[in-house]
Amino acid sequence: MRQSSSSTAPVAATAGYAERLGLPWWAWPVGLAVAGLLAAELWMGASGVRAWLPFVLLLPAAVATLWWLGRIRVTVQGGELRVDDARLPVRFVADAVPLDAAGRREVLGVGSDPLAFVVQRPWVGGAVQVVLDDPDDPTPFWVVSTRHPVELATALLAARDAG
């Protein structure tokens, strides 16, 4: 099953799980408007290079920044949990706990551990806490943002049990 890169629905069945933690649609016009306002402030009616240079530099920089913020991919395939460029073999997964926004706040707040691996996006409400069972790794757990915490946790546990 294929999924377009703009979609946020998880891929199921044999592919495991795949999701891109893209920005919400409204972040794009807001980011571009902020860059446009900043460019206009730098322009301030000047002539010559100062008239167009802020727009030529700041608008593409805003697009690049917005793309970079939404580039993170979360996948479960090939016996691994992949979050951006981090990889975790599923054989080290002891448990996967789906978290809602309040649960994520708890795990990242008072229940936090400084050795935990965290990939958190504030515009994504849910998360999964992946508890590890690796005696050679001091990392107690991973916390990964996801829009579909139950599906990701299920895919992780199914991949672990299949391996």
DSSP file (Angstrom, degrees, kcal/mol; ACC not computed):
  #  RESIDUE AA STRUCTURE BP1 BP2  ACC     N-H-->O    O-->H-N    N-H-->O    O-->H-N    TCO  KAPPA ALPHA  PHI   PSI    X-CA   Y-CA   Z-CA
    1    1 A M              0   0    0      0, 0.0     2,-0.3     0, 0.0    10,-0.0   0.000 360.0 360.0 360.0 130.7    0.0    0.0    0.0
    2    2 A R        -     0   0    0      9,-0.0     2,-0.4     0, 0.0    13,-0.0  -0.695 360.0-161.2-101.4 154.8    1.4    3.4   -1.0
    3    3 A Q        -     0   0    0     -2,-0.3     2,-0.1     8,-0.1     8,-0.1  -0.999  21.2-119.5-135.8 136.0    0.9    6.7    0.8
    4    4 A S    >   -     0   0    0     -2,-0.4     3,-1.1     1,-0.1     0, 0.0  -0.428  26.3-120.8 -71.7 152.4    1.4   10.2   -0.5
    5    5 A S  T 3  S+     0   0    0      1,-0.3    -1,-0.1    -2,-0.1    15,-0.0   0.688 110.2  57.7 -70.0 -16.5    3.9   12.2    1.4
    6    6 A S  T 3  S+     0   0    0     16,-0.0    -1,-0.3     2,-0.0     2,-0.1   0.646  88.8  91.7 -87.2 -13.7    1.3   14.9    2.3
    7    7 A S    <   -     0   0    0     -3,-1.1    13,-0.4     1,-0.1    15,-0.1  -0.481  55.9-163.7 -80.6 151.2   -1.0   12.4    4.0
    8    8 A T        +     0   0    0     -2,-0.1   139,-0.2    11,-0.1    -1,-0.1   0.367  52.9 113.4-113.4   2.3   -0.7   11.8    7.7
    9    9 A A  S    S-     0   0    0      1,-0.1    11,-0.1    10,-0.1    -2,-0.1  -0.508  73.0-108.5 -74.4 143.0   -2.7    8.6    7.9
   10   10 A P        -     0   0    0      0, 0.0     2,-0.5     0, 0.0     9,-0.2  -0.356  22.8-123.5 -71.8 151.9   -0.7    5.5    8.9
   11   11 A V        -     0   0    0      7,-0.7     7,-0.2     4,-0.1     2,-0.1  -0.823  37.0-170.9 -91.8 131.5    0.1    2.8    6.4
   12   12 A A    >   +     0   0    0     -2,-0.5     3,-1.0     5,-0.1     2,-0.1  -0.351  38.7  39.9-112.0-169.1   -1.1   -0.6    7.6
   13   13 A A  G >  S-     0   0    0      1,-0.2     3,-1.4     2,-0.2    -2,-0.0  -0.418 118.9  -7.0  69.4-133.8   -0.8   -4.2    6.6
   14   14 A T  G 3  S+     0   0    0      1,-0.3    -1,-0.2    -2,-0.1     3,-0.1   0.706 125.1  67.9 -72.8 -19.9    2.5   -5.6    5.4
   15   15 A A  G <  S-     0   0    0     -3,-1.0     2,-0.9     1,-0.2    -1,-0.3   0.618  92.5-144.8 -75.1 -10.8    4.2   -2.2    5.3
   16   16 A G    <   -     0   0    0     -3,-1.4     2,-0.3    61,-0.1    -1,-0.2  -0.750  52.4 -31.9  86.5-109.3    4.1   -1.9    9.1
   17   17 A Y  E     +A   76   0A   0     59,-1.5    59,-2.6    -2,-0.9     2,-0.3  -0.990  56.6 175.9-150.1 139.4    3.6    1.8    9.9
   18   18 A A  E     +A   75   0A   0     -2,-0.3    -7,-0.7    57,-0.2     2,-0.3  -0.975   7.9 160.8-148.5 134.5    4.6    5.0    8.2
   19   19 A E  E     -A   74   0A   0     55,-2.1    55,-3.2    -2,-0.3     2,-0.5  -0.992  26.9-145.0-152.3 143.7    3.8    8.6    9.1
   20   20 A R  E     -A   73   0A   0    -13,-0.4     2,-1.8    -2,-0.3    53,-0.2  -0.958  16.3-141.5-110.8 128.2    5.3   12.0    8.3
   21   21 A L        +     0   0    0     51,-3.0    51,-0.3    -2,-0.5   102,-0.1  -0.434  39.7 171.2 -88.1  63.9    5.0   14.6   11.2
   22   22 A G        -     0   0    0     -2,-1.8    49,-0.1     1,-0.1     3,-0.1  -0.199  37.0 -95.4 -72.0 164.0    4.2   17.5    8.9
   23   23 A L        -     0   0    0     43,-0.2    -1,-0.1     1,-0.1    47,-0.0  -0.396  45.8 -96.9 -72.5 153.6    3.2   20.9    9.9
   24   24 A P    >>  -     0   0    0      0, 0.0     3,-1.6     0, 0.0     4,-0.6  -0.375  38.8-108.3 -66.2 156.7   -0.5   21.8   10.1
   25   25 A W  T >4 S+     0   0    0      1,-0.3     3,-0.9     2,-0.2    -2,-0.1   0.828 115.7  59.8 -58.2 -34.8   -1.7   23.6    7.0
   26   26 A W  T 3> S+     0   0    0      1,-0.2     4,-1.6     2,-0.2    -1,-0.3   0.671  90.4  70.0 -72.7 -15.9   -2.1   26.9    8.8
   27   27 A A  H <> S+     0   0    0     -3,-1.6     4,-2.6     2,-0.2    -1,-0.2   0.821  92.7  59.5 -69.8 -29.7    1.6   27.1    9.7
   28   28 A W  H <X S+     0   0    0     -3,-0.9     4,-2.4    -4,-0.6     5,-0.2   0.969 108.4  39.5 -66.7 -54.1    2.6   27.7    6.1
   29   29 A P  H  > S+     0   0    0      0, 0.0     4,-2.3     0, 0.0    -1,-0.2   0.890 117.8  50.7 -63.7 -35.0    0.6   30.9    5.5
   30   30 A V  H  X S+     0   0    0     -4,-1.6     4,-2.4     2,-0.2    -2,-0.2   0.942 112.2  46.4 -65.1 -46.5    1.6   32.2    9.0
   31   31 A G  H  X S+     0   0    0     -4,-2.6     4,-2.1     1,-0.2    -1,-0.2   0.902 114.7  46.6 -62.3 -42.2    5.3   31.4    8.4
   32   32 A L  H  X S+     0   0    0     -4,-2.4     4,-2.5    -5,-0.2    -1,-0.2   0.874 111.3  52.1 -68.9 -36.6    5.3   33.0    5.0
   33   33 A A  H  X S+     0   0    0     -4,-2.3     4,-2.6    -5,-0.2    -2,-0.2   0.904 109.6  49.3 -65.3 -40.8    3.4   36.1    6.3
   34   34 A V  H  X S+     0   0    0     -4,-2.4     4,-2.4     2,-0.2    -2,-0.2   0.922 112.7  47.4 -63.7 -43.7    5.9   36.6    9.1
   35   35 A A  H  X S+     0   0    0     -4,-2.1     4,-2.4     1,-0.2    -2,-0.2   0.897 112.4  50.2 -64.2 -39.6    8.8   36.3    6.6
   36   36 A G  H  X S+     0   0    0     -4,-2.5     4,-2.3     2,-0.2    -2,-0.2   0.900 110.8  48.6 -64.6 -41.4    7.0   38.8    4.3
   37   37 A L  H  X S+     0   0    0     -4,-2.6     4,-2.2     2,-0.2    -2,-0.2   0.906 112.0  49.0 -65.3 -41.4    6.5   41.3    7.1
   38   38 A L  H  X S+     0   0    0     -4,-2.4     4,-2.1     2,-0.2    -2,-0.2   0.911 111.6  49.3 -64.2 -41.6   10.1   41.0    8.2
   39   39 A A  H  X S+     0   0    0     -4,-2.4     4,-2.0     1,-0.2    -2,-0.2   0.901 110.5  50.7 -63.3 -40.3   11.3   41.5    4.6
   40   40 A A  H  X S+     0   0    0     -4,-2.3     4,-2.6     1,-0.2    -2,-0.2   0.874 108.6  52.4 -65.9 -36.3    9.0   44.5    4.3
   41   41 A E  H  < S+     0   0    0     -4,-2.2    -1,-0.2     1,-0.2    -2,-0.2   0.894 111.5  46.1 -64.8 -39.7   10.4   46.0    7.5
   42   42 A L  H  < S+     0   0    0     -4,-2.1    -2,-0.2    -5,-0.2    -1,-0.2   0.836 113.4  50.4 -71.3 -31.5   14.0   45.6    6.1
   43   43 A W  H >< S+     0   0    0     -4,-2.0     3,-2.2    -5,-0.2    -2,-0.2   0.977  71.4 167.3 -69.0 -57.1   12.9   47.1    2.8
   44   44 A M  T 3< S-     0   0    0     -4,-2.6    -3,-0.1     1,-0.3    -4,-0.1   0.798  80.7 -53.5  43.4  42.5   11.2   50.2    4.3
   45   45 A G  T 3  S+     0   0    0      1,-0.2    -1,-0.3    -5,-0.2     6,-0.1   0.589  94.5 151.4  79.1  10.5   11.0   52.0    0.9
   46   46 A A    <   -     0   0    0     -3,-2.2     2,-0.2     4,-0.2    -1,-0.2  -0.281  34.7-137.4 -71.3 161.0   14.7   51.6    0.0
   47   47 A S    >   +     0   0    0      3,-0.1     3,-0.8     4,-0.1     2,-0.2  -0.670  60.5  22.2-112.9 171.5   15.8   51.5   -3.6
   48   48 A G  T >> S-     0   0    0      1,-0.2     3,-1.4    -2,-0.2     4,-0.6  -0.477 125.8 -11.1  77.0-143.0   18.4   49.3   -5.3
   49   49 A V  H >> S+     0   0    0      1,-0.3     4,-2.6     2,-0.2     3,-0.8   0.847 131.3  62.9 -63.6 -35.8   19.5   46.0   -3.8
   50   50 A R  H <4 S+     0   0    0     -3,-0.8    -1,-0.3     1,-0.2    -4,-0.2   0.677  94.4  65.4 -65.1 -15.4   17.7   46.7   -0.5
   51   51 A A  H <4 S+     0   0    0     -3,-1.4    -1,-0.2     1,-0.1    -2,-0.2   0.865 120.8  12.4 -75.1 -36.0   14.4   46.8   -2.4
   52   52 A W  H <X S+     0   0    0     -3,-0.8     4,-2.2    -4,-0.6     3,-0.2   0.647 106.6  81.8-116.6 -20.9   14.4   43.1   -3.4
   53   53 A L  H  X S+     0   0    0     -4,-2.6     4,-2.1     1,-0.2     5,-0.3   0.888  90.5  52.6 -60.9 -43.0   17.1   41.4   -1.4
   54   54 A P  H  > S+     0   0    0      0, 0.0     4,-2.7     0, 0.0     5,-0.4   0.900 112.9  45.7 -59.8 -37.9   15.1   40.9    1.8
   55   55 A F  H  > S+     0   0    0     -3,-0.2     4,-1.4     1,-0.2    -2,-0.2   0.898 112.2  50.4 -70.5 -40.0   12.3   39.2   -0.1
   56   56 A V  H  < S+     0   0    0     -4,-2.2    -1,-0.2     1,-0.2    -3,-0.2   0.834 121.2  34.5 -67.5 -32.6   14.7   37.0   -2.2
   57   57 A L  H  X S+     0   0    0     -4,-2.1     4,-1.4    -5,-0.2    -2,-0.2   0.899 120.2  43.3 -88.9 -44.8   16.5   35.8    0.9
   58   58 A L  H  X S+     0   0    0     -4,-2.7     4,-2.3    -5,-0.3    -3,-0.2   0.868 108.5  53.4 -78.1 -37.4   13.8   35.6    3.6
   59   59 A L  H  X S+     0   0    0     -4,-1.4     4,-2.2    -5,-0.4    -1,-0.2   0.949 113.3  42.3 -66.8 -47.5   10.9   34.0    1.7
   60   60 A P  H  > S+     0   0    0      0, 0.0     4,-2.6     0, 0.0    -1,-0.2   0.874 113.5  54.6 -64.4 -32.7   12.9   31.0    0.5
   61   61 A A  H  X S+     0   0    0     -4,-1.4     4,-2.3     2,-0.2    -2,-0.2   0.891 108.1  49.3 -64.9 -37.6   14.5   30.7    3.9
   62   62 A A  H  X S+     0   0    0     -4,-2.3     4,-2.6     2,-0.2     5,-0.2   0.917 111.1  48.8 -66.3 -42.8   11.0   30.6    5.5
   63   63 A V  H  X S+     0   0    0     -4,-2.2     4,-2.4     1,-0.2    -2,-0.2   0.928 112.7  48.3 -61.8 -44.6    9.9   27.9    3.0
   64   64 A A  H  X S+     0   0    0     -4,-2.6     4,-2.5     2,-0.2    -2,-0.2   0.896 112.4  48.7 -63.4 -40.5   13.1   25.9    3.8
   65   65 A T  H  X S+     0   0    0     -4,-2.3     4,-2.3     2,-0.2    -2,-0.2   0.920 111.7  48.3 -66.3 -43.9   12.5   26.2    7.5
   66   66 A L  H  X S+     0   0    0     -4,-2.6     4,-1.2     2,-0.2   -43,-0.2   0.898 113.1  48.1 -64.5 -40.0    8.9   25.2    7.3
   67   67 A W  H  < S+     0   0    0     -4,-2.4     3,-0.5    -5,-0.2    -2,-0.2   0.930 111.2  51.2 -63.2 -44.3    9.8   22.2    5.2
   68   68 A W  H >< S+     0   0    0     -4,-2.5     3,-1.2     1,-0.2     4,-0.2   0.881 106.6  54.2 -62.6 -39.4   12.6   21.2    7.6
   69   69 A L  H 3< S+     0   0    0     -4,-2.3     3,-0.3     1,-0.2    -1,-0.2   0.806 113.8  41.9 -64.8 -29.0   10.3   21.4   10.6
   70   70 A G  T 3< S+     0   0    0     -4,-1.2    -1,-0.2    -3,-0.5    -2,-0.2   0.131  87.7  95.3-104.4  20.9    7.8   18.9    9.0
   71   71 A R    <   +     0   0    0     -3,-1.2    -1,-0.2   -49,-0.1   -49,-0.1   0.633  49.6 117.4 -87.6 -14.3   10.4   16.5    7.6
   72   72 A I        -     0   0    0    -51,-0.3   -51,-3.0    -3,-0.3     2,-0.4  -0.310  45.0-164.8 -64.2 129.8   10.4   13.9   10.4
   73   73 A R  E     -A   20   0A   0    -53,-0.2    11,-2.6   -52,-0.1     2,-0.5  -0.935   7.5-160.6-115.3 139.9    9.2   10.4    9.4
   74   74 A V  E     +AB  19  83A   0    -55,-3.2   -55,-2.1    -2,-0.4     2,-0.3  -0.985  22.7 165.5-118.9 120.9    8.2    7.7   11.8
   75   75 A T  E     -AB  18  82A   0      7,-2.7     7,-3.2    -2,-0.5     2,-0.5  -0.972  30.6-158.5-136.7 151.4    8.2    4.1   10.4
   76   76 A V  E     +AB  17  81A   0    -59,-2.6   -59,-1.5    -2,-0.3     2,-0.3  -0.949  47.1 120.2-124.5 107.9    8.1    0.6   11.6
   77   77 A Q  E >   + B   0  80A   0      3,-1.9     3,-1.2    -2,-0.5   -61,-0.1  -0.977  56.4  27.3-163.4 154.8    9.4   -1.8    9.0
   78   78 A G  T 3  S-     0   0    0     -2,-0.3     3,-0.1     1,-0.3    -1,-0.0   0.790 128.5 -59.5  61.4  28.9   12.2   -4.3    8.5
   79   79 A G  T 3  S+     0   0    0      1,-0.2    11,-2.2    10,-0.1    12,-0.4   0.707 116.2 101.5  75.6  19.1   12.3   -5.1   12.2
   80   80 A E  E <   -BC  77  89A   0     -3,-1.2    -3,-1.9     9,-0.3     2,-0.6  -0.978  66.2-137.9-137.0 148.3   13.1   -1.5   13.1
   81   81 A L  E     -BC  76  88A   0      7,-2.9     7,-2.3    -2,-0.3     2,-0.5  -0.939  30.3-165.8 -96.2 121.4   11.5    1.6   14.5
   82   82 A R  E     +BC  75  87A   0     -7,-3.2    -7,-2.7    -2,-0.6     2,-0.5  -0.950  15.5 177.9-114.8 125.5   12.8    4.5   12.5
   83   83 A V  E >  S-BC  74  86A   0      3,-2.3     3,-2.3    -2,-0.5     2,-0.4  -0.935  71.1 -53.3-126.3 104.8   12.4    8.1   13.7
   84   84 A D  T 3  S-     0   0    0    -11,-2.6    -9,-0.0    -2,-0.5    35,-0.0  -0.523 123.3 -22.5  58.2-115.0   14.1   10.5   11.3
   85   85 A D  T 3  S+     0   0    0     -2,-0.4     2,-0.3    -3,-0.1    -1,-0.3   0.398 116.5 102.3-104.6   3.5   17.7    9.0   11.2
   86   86 A A  E <   -C   83   0A   0     -3,-2.3    -3,-2.3     2,-0.0     2,-0.4  -0.679  54.3-163.4 -85.7 140.3   17.4    7.1   14.6
   87   87 A R  E     -C   82   0A   0     -2,-0.3    -5,-0.2    -5,-0.2    -2,-0.0  -0.983  12.0-175.0-129.6 136.3   16.9    3.4   14.4
   88   88 A L  E     -C   81   0A   0     -7,-2.3    -7,-2.9    -2,-0.4     2,-0.1  -0.965  25.3-131.7-129.9 114.7   15.7    1.0   17.1
   89   89 A P  E >   -C   80   0A   0      0, 0.0     3,-1.8     0, 0.0    -9,-0.3  -0.456  19.2-133.0 -62.5 134.5   15.6   -2.7   16.5
   90   90 A V  G >  S+     0   0    0    -11,-2.2     3,-1.6     1,-0.3   -10,-0.1   0.653  98.1  77.9 -68.7 -13.6   12.1   -3.9   17.7
   91   91 A R  G 3  S+     0   0    0    -12,-0.4    -1,-0.3     1,-0.3   -11,-0.1   0.721  92.2  54.5 -66.6 -17.7   13.7   -6.9   19.6
   92   92 A F  G <  S+     0   0    0     -3,-1.8    41,-2.8    40,-0.1     2,-0.7   0.382  82.0 109.2 -93.9   3.4   14.7   -4.3   22.3
   93   93 A V  E <   +D  132   0B   0     -3,-1.6    39,-0.2    39,-0.2     3,-0.1  -0.715  37.9 174.7 -84.0 116.9   11.1   -3.1   22.7
   94   94 A A  E     -     0   0B   0     37,-3.0     2,-0.3    -2,-0.7    38,-0.2   0.847  69.0 -14.2 -85.7 -39.4    9.7   -4.2   26.1
   95   95 A D  E     -D  131   0B   0     36,-1.4    36,-2.3     2,-0.0     2,-0.4  -0.984  52.4-145.3-159.4 156.9    6.4   -2.3   25.7
   96   96 A A  E     -D  130   0B   0     -2,-0.3    34,-0.2    34,-0.2    61,-0.1  -0.979  17.4-166.8-131.4 118.5    4.8    0.5   23.7
   97   97 A V  E     -D  129   0B   0     32,-3.0    32,-2.8    -2,-0.4     2,-0.2  -0.915  15.5-138.0-111.9 115.0    2.4    2.8   25.5
   98   98 A P  E     -D  128   0B   0      0, 0.0     2,-0.4     0, 0.0    30,-0.2  -0.504  24.4-162.3 -69.0 138.1    0.1    5.1   23.5
   99   99 A L  E     -D  127   0B   0     28,-3.4    28,-2.1    -2,-0.2     2,-0.1  -0.964  11.0-152.3-124.5 137.7   -0.1    8.6   25.1
  100  100 A D     >  -     0   0    0     -2,-0.4     4,-2.6    26,-0.2     5,-0.2  -0.275  50.6 -80.5 -87.9-172.0   -2.6   11.4   24.6
  101  101 A A  H  > S+     0   0    0      1,-0.2     4,-2.1     2,-0.2     5,-0.1   0.893 132.6  47.2 -61.6 -40.9   -1.6   15.0   25.1
  102  102 A A  H  > S+     0   0    0      2,-0.2     4,-2.0     1,-0.2    -1,-0.2   0.904 112.6  49.3 -67.8 -40.8   -1.9   14.8   28.9
  103  103 A G  H  > S+     0   0    0      2,-0.2     4,-2.5     1,-0.2    -2,-0.2   0.882 109.7  51.6 -65.2 -38.2    0.0   11.6   29.1
  104  104 A R  H  X S+     0   0    0     -4,-2.6     4,-2.5    21,-0.2     5,-0.2   0.911 108.8  51.2 -64.0 -42.0    2.8   13.0   26.9
  105  105 A R  H  X S+     0   0    0     -4,-2.1     4,-1.2    -5,-0.2     6,-0.2   0.903 110.9  49.3 -60.2 -40.8    3.0   16.0   29.2
  106  106 A E  H  <>S+     0   0    0     -4,-2.0     5,-2.7     2,-0.2    -2,-0.2   0.934 113.3  44.8 -63.7 -47.1    3.3   13.7   32.2
  107  107 A V  H  <5S+     0   0    0     -4,-2.5    -2,-0.2     1,-0.2    -1,-0.2   0.862 120.5  39.9 -68.4 -35.8    6.1   11.6   30.6
  108  108 A L  H  <5S+     0   0    0     -4,-2.5    -1,-0.2    -5,-0.2    -2,-0.2   0.557 124.0  39.9 -90.7  -7.9    8.0   14.6   29.4
  109  109 A G  T ><5S-     0   0    0     -4,-1.2     3,-1.4    -5,-0.2    -3,-0.2   0.607 131.5  -5.1-102.6-104.2    7.4   16.6   32.6
  110  110 A V  T 3 5S+     0   0    0      1,-0.3    -3,-0.2    -5,-0.2    -4,-0.1   0.769 135.8  51.0 -69.2 -25.4    7.4   15.1   36.1
  111  111 A G  T 3 <S+     0   0    0     -5,-2.7    -1,-0.3    -6,-0.2    -4,-0.1   0.218  86.9 126.4 -94.2  16.1    7.9   11.6   34.8
  112  112 A S    <   -     0   0    0     -3,-1.4    -4,-0.1    -6,-0.2    -5,-0.0  -0.271  45.5-155.1 -77.5 161.0   10.8   12.5   32.5
  113  113 A D    >   -     0   0    0     -6,-0.2     3,-1.9    28,-0.1    28,-0.1  -0.999  17.2-138.1-132.4 129.7   14.2   10.9   32.5
  114  114 A P  T 3  S+     0   0    0      0, 0.0    -1,-0.1     0, 0.0    25,-0.0   0.689 104.1  55.2 -64.8 -15.8   17.3   12.8   31.3
  115  115 A L  T 3  S+     0   0    0     23,-0.1    26,-0.1     2,-0.1     2,-0.0   0.471  83.2 114.3 -93.6  -2.1   18.5    9.7   29.4
  116  116 A A    <   -     0   0    0     -3,-1.9     2,-0.6    23,-0.2    26,-0.2  -0.358  68.1-126.3 -69.7 147.8   15.3    9.2   27.4
  117  117 A F  E     -e  142   0B   0     24,-2.0    26,-2.5    -2,-0.0     2,-0.4  -0.868  34.0-172.3 -94.6 122.2   15.3    9.7   23.6
  118  118 A V  E     +e  143   0B   0     -2,-0.6     2,-0.5    24,-0.2    26,-0.2  -0.968  25.5 176.1-126.3 127.0   12.6   12.2   22.7
  119  119 A V  E     +e  144   0B   0     24,-2.7    26,-2.6    -2,-0.4     2,-0.4  -0.901  27.3 169.7-122.4  99.0   11.3   13.3   19.3
  120  120 A Q        -     0   0    0     -2,-0.5     7,-0.1    24,-0.2    -2,-0.1  -0.934  22.9-170.0-120.6 131.2    8.5   15.7   20.2
  121  121 A R    >   -     0   0    0     -2,-0.4     3,-1.9     3,-0.2    25,-0.1  -0.984  16.5-148.8-117.7 120.2    6.6   18.0   17.9
  122  122 A P  T 3  S+     0   0    0      0, 0.0    -1,-0.1     0, 0.0    -2,-0.0   0.734  95.4  58.8 -64.8 -21.7    4.4   20.4   19.7
  123  123 A W  T 3  S+     0   0    0   -102,-0.1     2,-0.5    -3,-0.0  -101,-0.0   0.474  92.4  78.6 -86.6  -0.1    1.8   20.5   16.9
  124  124 A V    <   -     0   0    0     -3,-1.9    -3,-0.2     1,-0.1    23,-0.1  -0.944  66.9-160.8-109.1 121.6    1.2   16.8   17.2
  125  125 A G        +     0   0    0     -2,-0.5   -21,-0.2    20,-0.1    -1,-0.1   0.887  63.9  55.7 -72.9 -41.6   -1.0   15.9   20.1
  126  126 A G        +     0   0    0     20,-0.5    20,-1.7   -22,-0.1     2,-0.3  -0.314  56.7 176.5 -92.9 173.2   -0.3   12.2   20.7
  127  127 A A  E     -DF  99 145B   0    -28,-2.1   -28,-3.4    18,-0.3     2,-0.4  -0.965  22.9-128.3-160.5 169.8    2.9   10.2   21.3
  128  128 A V  E     -DF  98 144B   0     16,-2.1    16,-2.3    -2,-0.3     2,-0.7  -0.999  12.1-147.5-128.7 131.6    4.1    6.7   22.1
  129  129 A Q  E     -DF  97 143B   0    -32,-2.8   -32,-3.0    -2,-0.4     2,-0.8  -0.893  14.1-160.5 -96.9 116.9    6.4    5.8   24.9
  130  130 A V  E     -DF  96 142B   0     12,-3.0    12,-2.4    -2,-0.7     2,-0.4  -0.871   6.6-152.2-101.8 107.3    8.6    2.9   23.8
  131  131 A V  E     -DF  95 141B   0    -36,-2.3   -37,-3.0    -2,-0.8   -36,-1.4  -0.659  16.4-142.2 -82.1 131.0   10.0    1.2   26.9
  132  132 A L  E     -D   93   0B   0      8,-2.2   -39,-0.2    -2,-0.4     2,-0.2  -0.636  20.9-166.8-100.8 152.7   13.4   -0.5   26.1
  133  133 A D        +     0   0    0    -41,-2.8   -40,-0.1    -2,-0.2     8,-0.0  -0.632  43.9 127.0-132.2  72.1   14.9   -3.8   27.3
  134  134 A D    >   -     0   0    0      3,-0.3     3,-1.5     5,-0.2    -2,-0.1  -0.939  41.8-162.9-132.5 108.0   18.5   -3.5   26.3
  135  135 A P  T 3  S+     0   0    0      0, 0.0    -1,-0.1     0, 0.0    -3,-0.0   0.731  91.7  54.3 -65.6 -19.9   21.1   -4.1   29.0
  136  136 A D  T 3  S+     0   0    0      1,-0.0     0, 0.0     2,-0.0     0, 0.0   0.509  98.2  73.2 -90.2  -4.1   23.8   -2.4   26.9
  137  137 A D    <   -     0   0    0     -3,-1.5    -3,-0.3     2,-0.1    -1,-0.0  -0.943  62.3-158.5-115.3 124.7   21.9    0.9   26.4
  138  138 A P        +     0   0    0      0, 0.0   -23,-0.1     0, 0.0    -1,-0.1   0.586  64.7 108.1 -75.8  -7.7   21.4    3.4   29.2
  139  139 A T        -     0   0    0      1,-0.2    -5,-0.2    -5,-0.1   -23,-0.2  -0.580  52.7-166.9 -71.9 118.5   18.3    4.8   27.5
  140  140 A P        -     0   0    0      0, 0.0    -8,-2.2     0, 0.0     2,-0.3   0.859  62.6 -16.2 -76.8 -34.3   15.2    3.7   29.5
  141  141 A F  E     - F   0 131B   0    -10,-0.2   -24,-2.0   -28,-0.1     2,-0.4  -0.988  55.3-124.5-161.9 163.2   12.6    4.7   26.9
  142  142 A W  E     -eF 117 130B   0    -12,-2.4   -12,-3.0    -2,-0.3     2,-0.5  -0.898  14.2-157.8-109.7 145.5   11.8    6.6   23.7
  143  143 A V  E     -eF 118 129B   0    -26,-2.5   -24,-2.7    -2,-0.4     2,-0.5  -0.985  17.1-178.3-122.3 118.6    9.0    9.1   23.4
  144  144 A V  E     -eF 119 128B   0    -16,-2.3   -16,-2.1    -2,-0.5   -24,-0.2  -0.968  24.0-128.1-123.5 125.2    7.9    9.7   19.8
  145  145 A S  E     + F   0 127B   0    -26,-2.6     2,-0.3    -2,-0.5   -18,-0.3  -0.436  38.3 161.9 -66.9 142.4    5.2   12.1   18.7
  146  146 A T        -     0   0    0    -20,-1.7   -20,-0.5    -2,-0.1  -125,-0.0  -0.968  44.9-140.6-159.1 147.5    2.6   10.6   16.4
  147  147 A R  S    S+     0   0    0     -2,-0.3   -20,-0.1     1,-0.2    -1,-0.1   0.625 105.8  44.3 -81.8 -13.6   -0.9   11.5   15.3
  148  148 A H     >  +     0   0    0      1,-0.1     4,-2.2   -22,-0.1    -1,-0.2  -0.633  66.0 164.6-130.3  72.2   -1.9    7.8   15.6
  149  149 A P  H  > S+     0   0    0      0, 0.0     4,-2.4     0, 0.0     5,-0.2   0.862  75.9  50.5 -63.3 -37.5   -0.5    6.5   18.9
  150  150 A V  H  > S+     0   0    0      2,-0.2     4,-2.4     1,-0.2     5,-0.2   0.927 112.0  47.5 -67.0 -43.2   -2.6    3.4   19.2
  151  151 A E  H  > S+     0   0    0      2,-0.2     4,-2.5     1,-0.2    -1,-0.2   0.905 113.4  47.9 -64.7 -41.9   -1.7    2.3   15.6
  152  152 A L  H  X S+     0   0    0     -4,-2.2     4,-2.4     2,-0.2    -2,-0.2   0.931 113.0  47.7 -65.3 -44.8    2.0    3.0   16.1
  153  153 A A  H  X S+     0   0    0     -4,-2.4     4,-2.3     1,-0.2     5,-0.2   0.905 113.2  48.8 -61.9 -41.1    2.1    1.1   19.4
  154  154 A T  H  X S+     0   0    0     -4,-2.4     4,-2.4    -5,-0.2    -2,-0.2   0.913 111.4  49.2 -64.4 -43.4    0.2   -1.8   17.9
  155  155 A A  H  X S+     0   0    0     -4,-2.5     4,-2.3     2,-0.2    -2,-0.2   0.891 111.4  50.3 -64.6 -39.4    2.6   -1.9   14.9
  156  156 A L  H  X S+     0   0    0     -4,-2.4     4,-2.3     2,-0.2    -2,-0.2   0.941 113.4  43.9 -63.7 -47.6    5.6   -1.9   17.2
  157  157 A L  H  X S+     0   0    0     -4,-2.3     4,-2.4     1,-0.2    -2,-0.2   0.872 113.9  50.7 -67.7 -35.9    4.3   -4.7   19.4
  158  158 A A  H  X S+     0   0    0     -4,-2.4     4,-2.0     2,-0.2    -1,-0.2   0.901 111.5  48.0 -67.0 -40.0    3.2   -6.8   16.3
  159  159 A A  H  X S+     0   0    0     -4,-2.3     4,-1.5     2,-0.2    -2,-0.2   0.887 112.7  49.4 -67.0 -38.3    6.7   -6.3   14.7
  160  160 A R  H  < S+     0   0    0     -4,-2.3    -2,-0.2     1,-0.2    -1,-0.2   0.923 113.1  45.7 -65.2 -43.6    8.4   -7.3   18.0
  161  161 A D  H  < S+     0   0    0     -4,-2.4    -2,-0.2     1,-0.2    -1,-0.2   0.816 112.0  52.1 -71.4 -29.6    6.2  -10.4   18.3
  162  162 A A  H  <        0   0    0     -4,-2.0    -1,-0.2     1,-0.2    -2,-0.2   0.793 360.0 360.0 -73.8 -28.1    6.7  -11.4   14.6
  163  163 A G     <        0   0    0     -4,-1.5    -1,-0.2    -5,-0.1    -2,-0.2   0.458 360.0 360.0 -86.7 360.0   10.5  -11.1   15.0
